[in-house]
Structures are given as structure tokens and as C-alpha cells.
Amino acid sequence: MSALAKISTLDRRWIFLMIGLSVALPLMFPFSQPVKISPSVEQVYDALSKLEDGSRVLVSFEYGPSTLPEIHPMSYSVLNYLFDHGHKVIITCLWPDGLFMSQDILERITRERPNLKYGVDYVNLGYKPGNEVVIKAITGSFSATFPVDTMGQPLSSYPIMEGMENLANIDFIFSLSAGYPGTVEWVQYAADPLRKPMSTGCTAVQVTEVVPYVQSGQCKGILGGLSGAAEFEQLLVHKGDAKEIGQANSGMAAQGIAHLVIVAFIIIGNLAFYAERRRQRKY
């Protein structure tokens, strides 16, 4: 039996094992791969770099565990960039799961940055039901919409909230979005009416929905999916804002290798099929 004929009888569990290893090994032993920086990612960086040190930035978490692999890496990179430049971060959550996502990423960052002070450098207002109604409400008043933060303390007790009556006092909005409510609602009910600059990081499938707002200038760039997060990580390293690439680039490497393995199996499988058919014709 020829080698190609043997391949056609290969136990599929070996194929599953190979694909599993092609994903797991790059994640266990991370390595970087060059990615091309898209104009929309450069727009996000340019918009953030124009902020004066100490600016007040609202970051909204609108995603859950199912989209964590795509959006969590960009959440980490964006928040680190903001803290590096001394910006004050006010966190809101339009999704119930967004609260847990924000707490998870903040726990990681504060472990790495023990100098960050809650209530001074950042505050987490938590989740409030109501979708875009919540956005509309905080254009009028933060304290009326969020009487207390996730710690159960009144917002007025924190230095970061001094002079922060409503969204008009925010310098920039960043939406981390996996759908509705999310980026589109922030543009329609906050950024556009108040003429506030904003950017977004979203899932790859949501990019087409957000692109029109980027093209119109209502949204300053977009980090689209895992690839957008990887591009932003690489751009931060290139600009000197980070020492090394992060989780998104490792994820892209794993994804790329897995795709190559799958394509290789498809090609080998087809060659084995045609070789076997040719052999049968001879007899």
C-alpha cells in the first residue's frame, strides 16, 4: 500500500490531535509574528495619542465570555495605554457580563500596577440595565444614573469624580463591544450629540456594522477582532508605548498555524483520494 493510500485510512483522531497541538503549542510557547497595521488601527492610536495627560476617558464593557478571546486582549492593551499616560478611567458596563469582564481585566492590571489607586486613577460604575437609555441618562447625570459604584460607595466620595457631572465632562469614549447595545449606540446617543471623540474595539463580525461610523468620522478608528488587537499591540511596541507584544499576537500565531495544518490535511487528503481512484482504474 502506497503512502498516500495509507493516509486515506488514517484514524481521524490523529488529525484532531495535530490540530489541537497546532493551537496549543503556540499559546504555551508564545512567539511573535509580524502583522500589517491597518489604517483604522492607526486612527485609534492617533486619537488616543492626542489626549492630554490626565484626560478623563470613559471605557464601556459590552461583551461576555463568548467573545472574551477577541476583545479581552484589546481591553488590556487600551487600559494599559491609558494608565501609562496618566489618564483617569471611568468604567461602565451596558452588558451584565461586561461587569465580570471589567473586573477580571482590572484585577490583572492592578496586580501588575500596584501603584494604581481606586477612586483616584480609575473607578468602576458597574452594570445598569436599560441599554441605550443608560447612555442617554448619563448625558444628564452620572450620580443620578449610578448612585453608587461597584463597591457600594457614592460617586461623590471619589476624587476622580470631582467635577464629573455628566458625559459632557468626559474627554474621550472607548467602547469595547460585541453587539447591542454597544458602539453604535454610543455614537448615536453620546459621541455624536455631545461632539465627543470616541473609538471602539469590537468583534470581527461587528466591523461591517461600525465601519460607516468610522468613515463618517463619528468614530475614530476601530480595533476589529483578534487581528485588530494584535495590530494595536504591535503598534504600541513600535511607538515605544509597550515593551513586548501581548496575548492577541500569540492568538493570531496559533490561529495561523492551525489554518496551515488544516489546509495541509485538505491537500494531502485530496491527493490521496485521486491517487486511490487512479489505482482502481488500472484494475
C-alpha positions as CSV (number, residue, x, y, z in Angstrom):
1,M,0.0,0.0,0.0
2,S,1.4,3.4,-1.0
3,A,2.0,6.2,1.5
4,L,-1.0,8.2,0.1
5,A,-3.2,5.2,0.3
6,K,-2.3,4.7,4.0
7,I,-3.2,8.4,4.6
8,S,-6.7,7.8,3.4
9,T,-7.2,5.2,6.2
10,L,-5.6,7.4,8.9
11,D,-7.6,7.4,12.2
12,R,-9.3,10.8,12.4
13,R,-8.2,11.2,16.0
14,W,-4.7,11.7,14.8
15,I,-5.9,14.6,12.7
16,F,-7.7,16.1,15.7
17,L,-4.6,15.7,17.8
18,M,-2.4,17.5,15.2
19,I,-4.9,20.4,15.0
20,G,-5.1,20.6,18.8
21,L,-1.3,20.7,19.1
22,S,-1.0,23.4,16.4
23,V,-3.3,25.6,18.5
24,A,-2.0,24.7,22.0
25,L,1.8,24.9,21.4
26,P,1.9,28.5,20.1
27,L,-0.2,29.5,23.1
28,M,2.0,27.6,25.6
29,F,5.2,28.9,24.0
30,P,4.3,32.3,22.6
31,F,6.1,33.9,19.7
32,S,5.5,37.0,17.7
33,Q,4.7,37.2,14.0
34,P,4.7,40.5,12.0
35,V,1.3,41.9,11.2
36,K,0.4,44.7,8.9
37,I,-1.0,47.7,10.7
38,S,-4.3,48.8,9.1
39,P,-5.3,52.5,8.8
40,S,-8.3,52.0,11.2
41,V,-6.0,50.8,13.9
42,E,-3.6,53.7,13.3
43,Q,-6.6,56.0,13.7
44,V,-7.4,54.6,17.1
45,Y,-3.8,55.2,18.2
46,D,-3.7,58.7,16.8
47,A,-7.0,59.6,18.6
48,L,-5.7,58.3,21.9
49,S,-2.3,60.0,21.5
50,K,-3.9,63.4,21.0
51,L,-5.3,63.3,24.5
52,E,-3.6,65.5,27.1
53,D,-2.2,63.6,30.1
54,G,-4.8,63.3,32.8
55,S,-7.7,63.3,30.4
56,R,-10.9,61.6,31.6
57,V,-11.8,58.6,29.5
58,L,-15.0,56.6,29.7
59,V,-14.4,52.9,28.8
60,S,-17.6,50.8,28.4
61,F,-17.6,47.0,28.5
62,E,-20.2,45.4,26.3
63,Y,-19.1,41.8,25.8
64,G,-19.1,38.5,27.6
65,P,-17.2,35.2,28.0
66,S,-18.1,34.0,24.4
67,T,-16.2,36.9,22.9
68,L,-13.5,37.2,25.6
69,P,-10.7,35.8,23.3
70,E,-11.3,38.5,20.8
71,I,-11.9,41.6,23.0
72,H,-10.1,40.9,26.2
73,P,-6.6,41.4,24.7
74,M,-7.5,44.8,23.3
75,S,-9.2,45.7,26.6
76,Y,-5.9,45.0,28.3
77,S,-3.8,47.0,25.8
78,V,-6.1,50.0,25.7
79,L,-6.4,50.3,29.5
80,N,-2.6,49.9,29.9
81,Y,-2.1,52.7,27.4
82,L,-4.5,55.0,29.2
83,F,-2.8,54.3,32.6
84,D,0.6,54.8,31.1
85,H,-0.3,58.3,30.0
86,G,-1.9,59.2,33.3
87,H,-5.5,59.3,32.1
88,K,-8.4,58.9,34.5
89,V,-10.6,55.9,33.6
90,I,-14.3,55.7,34.3
91,I,-15.7,52.3,33.5
92,T,-19.3,51.5,32.7
93,C,-21.0,48.2,31.6
94,L,-24.0,48.0,29.3
95,W,-24.0,44.2,29.4
96,P,-24.4,42.2,32.7
97,D,-21.4,40.1,31.7
98,G,-19.5,43.2,31.0
99,L,-19.2,43.8,34.7
100,F,-17.3,40.5,35.2
101,M,-15.1,41.2,32.1
102,S,-14.2,44.6,33.5
103,Q,-13.4,43.2,37.0
104,D,-11.3,40.4,35.5
105,I,-9.2,42.7,33.4
106,L,-8.8,45.3,36.2
107,E,-7.6,42.6,38.6
108,R,-4.9,41.6,36.2
109,I,-3.8,45.2,35.6
110,T,-3.8,46.2,39.2
111,R,-1.7,43.2,40.1
112,E,0.9,44.4,37.6
113,R,0.4,48.1,38.6
114,P,0.1,48.2,42.4
115,N,0.5,52.0,42.3
116,L,-2.9,52.4,40.7
117,K,-5.4,53.8,43.2
118,Y,-9.1,53.0,43.0
119,G,-11.2,56.2,43.1
120,V,-8.2,58.3,42.0
121,D,-6.9,56.7,38.8
122,Y,-10.0,54.6,37.9
123,V,-13.5,53.8,39.1
124,N,-15.9,51.1,38.1
125,L,-19.5,52.3,38.0
126,G,-20.7,48.7,37.1
127,Y,-23.7,47.5,35.2
128,K,-27.0,49.3,34.8
129,P,-29.9,47.8,32.9
130,G,-31.6,49.9,30.2
131,N,-29.3,49.6,27.1
132,E,-29.1,53.0,25.3
133,V,-31.4,54.5,27.9
134,V,-28.4,54.4,30.3
135,I,-26.3,56.2,27.8
136,K,-28.9,58.9,27.4
137,A,-29.3,59.1,31.2
138,I,-25.6,59.8,31.9
139,T,-25.6,62.6,29.4
140,G,-27.7,64.3,32.1
141,S,-26.1,63.0,35.3
142,F,-23.7,60.3,36.4
143,S,-24.7,60.3,40.1
144,A,-28.4,60.1,39.3
145,T,-27.9,57.1,37.0
146,F,-25.2,55.4,39.1
147,P,-25.9,56.4,42.8
148,V,-23.1,54.1,43.9
149,D,-20.2,52.2,42.2
150,T,-19.4,48.5,42.4
151,M,-18.0,49.0,45.9
152,G,-21.4,50.4,47.1
153,Q,-19.9,53.8,47.7
154,P,-21.4,57.1,46.4
155,L,-19.6,58.5,43.4
156,S,-19.1,61.9,45.2
157,S,-16.7,60.1,47.6
158,Y,-14.1,59.6,44.9
159,P,-11.6,62.3,43.8
160,I,-11.8,61.0,40.2
161,M,-15.5,62.1,40.0
162,E,-14.9,65.7,41.2
163,G,-16.4,68.0,38.6
164,M,-17.8,65.0,36.7
165,E,-21.5,65.9,36.5
166,N,-22.2,64.1,33.2
167,L,-20.8,62.9,29.9
168,A,-20.1,66.4,28.8
169,N,-17.2,66.4,31.3
170,I,-15.7,63.3,29.6
171,D,-12.8,63.9,27.2
172,F,-13.0,60.6,25.3
173,I,-15.2,57.5,25.0
174,F,-13.9,54.0,24.2
175,S,-16.4,51.2,23.6
176,L,-15.4,47.5,23.9
177,S,-18.3,46.0,22.1
178,A,-19.6,42.6,20.9
179,G,-23.0,43.8,19.7
180,Y,-26.1,45.5,21.0
181,P,-26.0,47.7,23.0
182,G,-22.6,48.8,22.1
183,T,-20.5,51.0,19.8
184,V,-23.4,52.1,17.5
185,E,-25.5,53.3,20.5
186,W,-22.5,55.2,22.0
187,V,-22.1,57.0,18.7
188,Q,-25.8,57.8,18.3
189,Y,-26.7,58.8,21.9
190,A,-23.4,60.2,23.2
191,A,-20.4,60.9,20.9
192,D,-22.4,62.5,18.1
193,P,-24.9,64.6,20.1
194,L,-22.2,65.8,22.5
195,R,-19.5,66.1,19.8
196,K,-17.2,63.8,21.9
197,P,-14.4,61.9,20.2
198,M,-14.6,58.1,20.6
199,S,-13.0,54.9,19.3
200,T,-14.0,51.3,19.6
201,G,-12.7,47.7,19.8
202,C,-15.2,45.1,18.6
203,T,-15.6,41.6,17.3
204,A,-14.7,40.8,13.8
205,V,-18.3,40.1,12.8
206,Q,-19.4,43.6,14.0
207,V,-16.8,45.5,12.0
208,T,-19.1,46.0,9.0
209,E,-21.8,47.5,11.2
210,V,-19.3,50.0,12.7
211,V,-17.3,50.9,9.6
212,P,-19.8,53.5,8.3
213,Y,-19.4,55.5,11.5
214,V,-15.6,55.3,11.1
215,Q,-15.8,56.5,7.5
216,S,-18.0,59.4,8.5
217,G,-15.6,60.4,11.2
218,Q,-18.0,59.8,14.1
219,C,-15.8,57.0,15.4
220,K,-12.1,57.5,15.4
221,G,-10.9,54.1,14.1
222,I,-11.7,50.6,15.0
223,L,-9.9,47.6,16.5
224,G,-11.5,44.7,14.7
225,G,-11.4,41.3,16.3
226,L,-8.3,39.4,17.3
227,S,-6.3,40.7,14.3
228,G,-7.1,44.3,15.3
229,A,-6.0,43.7,18.8
230,A,-2.7,42.1,17.5
231,E,-2.1,45.1,15.2
232,F,-2.7,47.5,18.1
233,E,-0.2,45.6,20.3
234,Q,2.4,45.7,17.6
235,L,1.8,49.4,17.0
236,L,2.3,50.1,20.7
237,V,5.6,48.3,20.7
238,H,6.7,50.2,17.5
239,K,5.8,53.5,19.1
240,G,7.6,52.7,22.3
241,D,4.4,52.5,24.4
242,A,4.9,48.9,25.2
243,K,7.9,46.7,25.7
244,E,6.5,43.5,24.2
245,I,3.6,42.2,22.2
246,G,0.6,40.7,24.1
247,Q,-1.9,37.9,24.0
248,A,-3.6,38.8,20.8
249,N,-0.4,38.3,18.7
250,S,0.1,34.9,20.2
251,G,-3.5,34.1,19.4
252,M,-3.1,35.1,15.8
253,A,0.0,32.9,15.6
254,A,-1.9,29.9,16.9
255,Q,-4.8,30.6,14.5
256,G,-2.4,31.0,11.6
257,I,-0.6,27.7,12.3
258,A,-3.9,25.9,12.8
259,H,-5.1,27.2,9.4
260,L,-1.9,25.9,7.7
261,V,-2.3,22.5,9.3
262,I,-6.0,22.3,8.1
263,V,-5.1,23.4,4.6
264,A,-2.2,20.8,4.5
265,F,-4.6,18.0,5.5
266,I,-7.1,19.1,2.9
267,I,-4.4,19.0,0.2
268,I,-3.0,15.6,1.3
269,G,-6.5,14.2,1.6
270,N,-7.4,15.2,-1.9
271,L,-4.1,13.8,-3.3
272,A,-4.7,10.5,-1.5
273,F,-8.3,10.4,-3.0
274,Y,-7.1,10.9,-6.6
275,A,-4.2,8.5,-6.2
276,E,-6.5,5.8,-4.9
277,R,-9.0,6.4,-7.7
278,R,-6.3,6.3,-10.3
279,R,-5.0,3.0,-8.9
280,Q,-8.5,1.5,-9.0
281,R,-8.9,2.5,-12.7
282,K,-5.8,0.4,-13.6
283,Y,-7.6,-2.7,-12.4
